[in-house]
Amino acid sequence: MAHILQRVLVVAAASALLAGAQTPKFYPDDPIWVTPESANVTKPASRKIDAMFDFLYQSFRARPANPAPSEAVNTLGEVPNSSWFTNRHGASTRMSIAQLRRGAGNENAPSGPYLVIAGKTDGITPGFTIRDSKGKVFFVKPDPQSNPEMASAADVIVAKFFYALGYNVPENYVLKFKNTELSIGKEATVRGATGQKRTMSAGDLAVILEKVPRDKDGRLRVVASLRLAGEVIGPFRYEGTRQDDPNDVVPHERRRDLRGLHVFAAWLNHTDAKSGNSLDTVIRDGARATIRHHLIDFGSALGSDSDTAKNARYGNEYIFPKGREALAGIFKFGSAPKHWETVSYPADLAIGRLEATLFDPEKWTSNYPNPAFVNRRADDEYWAAKKVMAFTDDDIKAIVETGEFDDPGVVIYLTRTLAARRDKIGQTYFHKVLAVDDFRIESGQLKWDDLLVRYKLGPSRVFQVSWERNGGMIAAQSNGNAVSLPAELGSAASGSIYALSIGTADGGNRKAKVFLRKEGDGSVKVVGVDRTW
Amino acid sequence: MRTLLILGMVATAFAQDTAATRADSIRQQIAKKQTELKPETPTRAEQGIEWVNNHVLENFFEKPVGVVLKFGGLMQGSGFAIGPRYKRYDLAAEQVKFDAYVTGSIKRYYAAQARVRFPRIAGSRFDAEVLARRSDSPQITYYGPGANSSRQNRTNYRREDNEVHLRFGWRPDRRNWLISYEFAALRLNVGPGISGESPSTETVFSPVVARGVDRQSHYLYGGPVLRYDSRDRAGDPHKGGNYWVGMTRYWDRSNHLFSFTRVSAGAEYYAPFWNEKRVLAFRVKTDLSYNDAGNYIPFYMQPSIGGPDDVRGFQRFRFQDNNATIANVEYRWEVSPMLDVALFGDAGNVFSKPSYIGFREIRSAGGMGFRVKTRDSVFMRLDAGAGKEGFRLWLTFSNVF
């Protein structure tokens, strides 16, 4: 009898489990805008990611055929604030021009004289570390002699764009100084050819400085990157989770903020978007410690490839072509140029290789496959495209000007080029899904914006709409970009969910379903958006 | 008992789905992960690559201080060569670099060399180098002098060198211009070759034909070189040029029979198109030798053509004489940043007097090559050249130009 009772209990509990395990589509606090990263990080290990391994592994592994939907999003499809991402500049919440120019900081600009406390004489781009007169520490990298201004400007400009887009980045500054403002600290060390640290000599500094281009006043120009706050624990991966970070629960290749980064990287030609150009730090606030995730090193963005102008291939093809492409490349004897091989670039050395005529966001690639990028879906691209389109020409110009180019023509070119690339991103991704957004309840109607119209990318459209409630359809008629709320919603119980399906006659599967919830106070709230394509 | 365990698990699972809010739901995921934390560890594959990097590449090839492996380092044609190399690139705060190696090949060539370099004097405006070397090359090919030497006359000889070499360079603009002067003492011994595939040189060629085959000569030599180098990357140039002219005076200190002056000049030019994904590369170079009155240029000091670095459809050292001129053109296209392919045409001639310089008796070849590249240089090259004397396949670990 007891045996039977136990079994009955198990069945009952399992039934309850099944009933309870059905995660509700909407919780009362949906849509959330802040991710509760509640746990304390205790002993995060510092780690390295082997650059060669990352390159080989990502280049030759199989690509996902059917990526899963993104996570780390709210029910509207937006990315809530977290240690990865902060909503800063968008269509509705906007940063001022001054804030865009300020980026991650601007209150901490280096002020001379500067004490060199460390250096690196080997490697592709030698650099050094300085402590300024206020005691702040900056990592300093020069431009290549072949392209003065190019890499330092890219590092500064793109950091500000990524900051406005929502990422954690270092404060980067264009720093111009004379040799006389620089002295070597008594405890300065250098990591030279041996890879070992040793005391830095005047000769070491001379080796570094002789490669730094001078401006017309004889000043050296570099990018100075303020040391990030917190304890550095190495880069993050674009897949999986950190095993020692309890708050890191969403596999990175499924994070919309990392998938969507593909679109941002395409816009800004940040071809070197890889783990090696990221950095995690532990931020302590009293007894609380969390890991903050940063993007760093944008010297290979825009037209720059850090130590030279951007390789024209980058952004257009992976470093390793597919086998068939490689064979074709060999046996056509180079006679059939690829589209990106014949495109023209401006002659100005400070720009490097950046253009908008050929740019196709769908074809843009990072230097080698990034697992988050290759897992992206149309809704990830759409989310990112909205962020990109939120930048006006004036916004772009304001940020580009922080590159401190001598030639105003460079600012004009970069602004125009980034604006054109932005528009291509809008054109591309606002057509892959139904680009309707900013759903709101006004005057008894559900209203929305047609982003193609908002950004002048297409004519106004007639939308086909229908209400859904408990699987049943309620006929509806759109009035421009609005539809009246169903009459029964007024008497509906608190917590009732109604959905509006929106499509167009020629839109095929491109539809949006907007979910409304009757709240306890009688109001109606937009709580979710699903998109199909 | 088992049932109770199941009940416990069910209850736990049930509890996990009781989140009242989205925030709670996320907190539950975090709480669950908090019970599963473990240290970050690289995957086995990553550990493997890291191990190769740290223990193989670093220890055996790249280590700037200590003993590493040395590949090559012998006269061309020596075959695969390997040996230990001792490096000290850390001396005087890396202002002085010392390295020494002993290397031997499967064809029984060997060399021992020690070198001290001062790469940056006065802020890289000057550099200097002192080198001491002993080498034994026991089967160097020799076909006789002139452009009409016969393939059937293939011989081989031994050459032993003992050399002390000083070089001093000045870069007036620290970028493109280089003016250098070298001075060296060279003790040479030439003897019978050891190859079983061809007779020894002295058994086929008399001292009248192969000057110096019967004598040893000790040289002092030296002279200036002026160079202008505007190439973007010396190891894998895509644009710019490299131009040089030098004059080296050779004083025969033992016989006073083989003193001469050699003028060497060359030009390389790289014309990129299609965003540097195609490059037309051109090179011409010549060595002209002016012997002192009553003196000769010994056969083992003559320039040659043929081999992987000049006229690739012919054997190494196939044509040899007092003077030589080489012209190459390559059409290179990029398949990947790590692989270039090239079609090439080579031509060259050798001649007895500098005044014969021109287009006489040109030996030419054409072919196709593959170049495996790192970011800045060609790491490995496979060139297939075809000439009048057949087809040659060359695998080398340096760029052609």
Chai-1 contact restraints between the chains, C-beta under 6 A:
chainA,res_idxA,chainB,res_idxB,connection_type,confidence,min_distance_angstrom,max_distance_angstrom,comment,restraint_id
A,Q6,B,T3,contact,1.0,0.0,6.0,A-B,restraint_1
A,V10,B,I6,contact,1.0,0.0,6.0,A-B,restraint_2
A,A13,B,V10,contact,1.0,0.0,6.0,A-B,restraint_3
A,A14,B,V10,contact,1.0,0.0,6.0,A-B,restraint_4
A,L17,B,V10,contact,1.0,0.0,6.0,A-B,restraint_5
A,L17,B,A13,contact,1.0,0.0,6.0,A-B,restraint_6
A,L17,B,F14,contact,1.0,0.0,6.0,A-B,restraint_7
A,G20,B,F14,contact,1.0,0.0,6.0,A-B,restraint_8
A,G20,B,D17,contact,1.0,0.0,6.0,A-B,restraint_9
A,A21,B,D17,contact,1.0,0.0,6.0,A-B,restraint_10
A,Y27,B,T21,contact,1.0,0.0,6.0,A-B,restraint_11
A,Y27,B,R22,contact,1.0,0.0,6.0,A-B,restraint_12
A,P28,B,T21,contact,1.0,0.0,6.0,A-B,restraint_13
A,D29,B,T21,contact,1.0,0.0,6.0,A-B,restraint_14
A,D29,B,R22,contact,1.0,0.0,6.0,A-B,restraint_15
A,D29,B,A23,contact,1.0,0.0,6.0,A-B,restraint_16
A,D30,B,R22,contact,1.0,0.0,6.0,A-B,restraint_17
A,I32,B,R22,contact,1.0,0.0,6.0,A-B,restraint_18
A,P36,B,A23,contact,1.0,0.0,6.0,A-B,restraint_19
A,P36,B,I26,contact,1.0,0.0,6.0,A-B,restraint_20
A,P36,B,R27,contact,1.0,0.0,6.0,A-B,restraint_21
A,S38,B,R27,contact,1.0,0.0,6.0,A-B,restraint_22
A,S38,B,I30,contact,1.0,0.0,6.0,A-B,restraint_23
A,A39,B,I30,contact,1.0,0.0,6.0,A-B,restraint_24
A,A39,B,Q34,contact,1.0,0.0,6.0,A-B,restraint_25
A,A45,B,P39,contact,1.0,0.0,6.0,A-B,restraint_26
A,A45,B,E40,contact,1.0,0.0,6.0,A-B,restraint_27
A,R47,B,E40,contact,1.0,0.0,6.0,A-B,restraint_28
A,D50,B,E46,contact,1.0,0.0,6.0,A-B,restraint_29
A,D50,B,I49,contact,1.0,0.0,6.0,A-B,restraint_30
A,D50,B,E50,contact,1.0,0.0,6.0,A-B,restraint_31
A,M52,B,I49,contact,1.0,0.0,6.0,A-B,restraint_32
A,F53,B,E46,contact,1.0,0.0,6.0,A-B,restraint_33
A,F53,B,I49,contact,1.0,0.0,6.0,A-B,restraint_34
A,G192,B,E94,contact,1.0,0.0,6.0,A-B,restraint_35
A,A193,B,P64,contact,1.0,0.0,6.0,A-B,restraint_36
A,A193,B,Y89,contact,1.0,0.0,6.0,A-B,restraint_37
A,A193,B,E94,contact,1.0,0.0,6.0,A-B,restraint_38
A,T194,B,P64,contact,1.0,0.0,6.0,A-B,restraint_39
A,T194,B,V65,contact,1.0,0.0,6.0,A-B,restraint_40
A,T194,B,D90,contact,1.0,0.0,6.0,A-B,restraint_41
A,S201,B,A93,contact,1.0,0.0,6.0,A-B,restraint_42
A,G203,B,Q95,contact,1.0,0.0,6.0,A-B,restraint_43
A,A206,B,G123,contact,1.0,0.0,6.0,A-B,restraint_44
A,E210,B,G123,contact,1.0,0.0,6.0,A-B,restraint_45
A,E210,B,S124,contact,1.0,0.0,6.0,A-B,restraint_46
A,Q243,B,K38,contact,1.0,0.0,6.0,A-B,restraint_47
A,Q243,B,E40,contact,1.0,0.0,6.0,A-B,restraint_48
A,D244,B,L37,contact,1.0,0.0,6.0,A-B,restraint_49
A,D244,B,P39,contact,1.0,0.0,6.0,A-B,restraint_50
A,D244,B,E40,contact,1.0,0.0,6.0,A-B,restraint_51
A,P246,B,I30,contact,1.0,0.0,6.0,A-B,restraint_52
A,P246,B,K33,contact,1.0,0.0,6.0,A-B,restraint_53
A,P246,B,Q34,contact,1.0,0.0,6.0,A-B,restraint_54
A,N247,B,I30,contact,1.0,0.0,6.0,A-B,restraint_55
A,V249,B,Q29,contact,1.0,0.0,6.0,A-B,restraint_56
A,V249,B,I30,contact,1.0,0.0,6.0,A-B,restraint_57
A,V249,B,K33,contact,1.0,0.0,6.0,A-B,restraint_58
A,A312,B,N275,contact,1.0,0.0,6.0,A-B,restraint_59
A,I319,B,P337,contact,1.0,0.0,6.0,A-B,restraint_60
A,P321,B,S336,contact,1.0,0.0,6.0,A-B,restraint_61
A,A326,B,V335,contact,1.0,0.0,6.0,A-B,restraint_62
A,G329,B,V335,contact,1.0,0.0,6.0,A-B,restraint_63
A,I330,B,V335,contact,1.0,0.0,6.0,A-B,restraint_64
A,I330,B,V341,contact,1.0,0.0,6.0,A-B,restraint_65
A,G334,B,R278,contact,1.0,0.0,6.0,A-B,restraint_66
A,G334,B,W333,contact,1.0,0.0,6.0,A-B,restraint_67
A,P337,B,W274,contact,1.0,0.0,6.0,A-B,restraint_68
A,E341,B,W274,contact,1.0,0.0,6.0,A-B,restraint_69
A,E341,B,N275,contact,1.0,0.0,6.0,A-B,restraint_70
A,E341,B,K277,contact,1.0,0.0,6.0,A-B,restraint_71
A,T342,B,W274,contact,1.0,0.0,6.0,A-B,restraint_72
